[in-house]
Amino acid sequence: QVQLAESGGGLVQPGGSLRLSCGVSGSIGSILGMGWYRQSPGKARELVAAITASDRTNYAESAKSRFTISRDSTKRTLFLQMNSLKPDDTAVYYCKAVLPSNPGYVEVWGQGTLVTVSS
């Protein structure tokens, strides 16, 4: 079983930076991939950035060149470095892990952390 806990959200001015963290507890060896998602009021949850078990990354167009997904050497903390933040980046940011299941796979989500970009 894997549990996720996000932190690092807060209020930041446009153009500023934040680094989100996602602490991973439990059995991490089976994680197939992880990602950051966000959800704004009235909108569907959307992918921001993802990383595979072999450290391949992909980004939403809105995140490319501004956001960076990474993790520490123990793979127990996932990060999202966000630079040049815009008001449109305001959302609850969620961490997700994908694990194998029988059949298929299972998704585990954190509780989310709120990012507000405003002057």
N, C-alpha and C positions, 0 to 999 in steps of 0.2 A: 504494500500500500504506500502511496505517495501523497504527501500533503504539501501545499504551496501557500506561501504568505508573502504578499507584496508590501512594499514600503517605499517611501521616497516622494510621494506625491505632495502637492502643495500649490500655493499661489505664486506665480512668476509673471514678470512683465513680458510683453512681446519682445522678441529678440533674445530673451534669456535662455538659460539652460537648466535642466534637471536631470538627475540620474535615478532611475527607478531600479529597485532590487526585488528579486523574488527568491526567497529562501526555500530550498527543497529539502524535505525530510522524508525519511522512509527509505525504501529500496530503490536506489537510483539506477541500478545496473540495467534495468529493463526499459528505461525511457527511450523511446524511438526518436523523439524530437520535442522541442519546446517552442513556445512563441509568446509574443505580446499582442494582445488585442485591445481594442478600445470601443467604448459605446458612449455616444452623446445622447442627450434627451431626445426622444422621438425618432432615433435612428437605430438601425440594426448594428449589432456588434460586428466589427470589421478587423481583419488582420492588419497589424502594423509591421511586424517583423517576425521571422521564424529562423530557427537554427536546428539542424539535424544532429543525430548522434555523432556523425563524422565532421561536424562543425561547418557544414555548408549552410549559407545564409540566403535569405531572400527578403525583400522589402516591398511594401506597398509603394506605389508611385509617390504618394504624398510624403513618404518617409525617406526616400532615397536622398542621399547627400546631406541629410540633416540628422538622422537617427542612426545609432549603431547598436546592434544586439551582440552581446558577448556573455561569457561565463567565466567563473574563476577556475583554477586548475583542479579543484576538487569536484567540480560540476555540481556543487551544492548551492551555488548562487548564480542566478541569471540576472543580467543587467540590461537596461535600455538607456543609453545615453542620448538625450534629446537636446539638440542645439537649435538656435534660430527659431524658437517656438513662436507660434502664431495663435491668435484667438481661436482659429478653427481646430487647434489641437486640444482644446478643452474637452475633457471626457473622463470617464472612469476607465482606468487601464487595468487589464486583467492579464495574468500569467496563466498559461496552459501547458500541460504536459500530455503527451500521447504515449500510451503504453499498450503492449500487445494484450489481447484477450482471446478467448476461445468461444465463438469465432470472432475474427475481426480485431478491433482495438477498442480502447476506452479512453475517454478524455477526462482529465482532472483539472479543475479550475481553482484559482485562488479567489479571495473575497473582493479583490479590486482595490485600487488606490486612486483617489481623485486628483486630477491635474487641472488647474484653472489658470488660463493664460489671459491676463487682463491688466490694464493699466489703472 
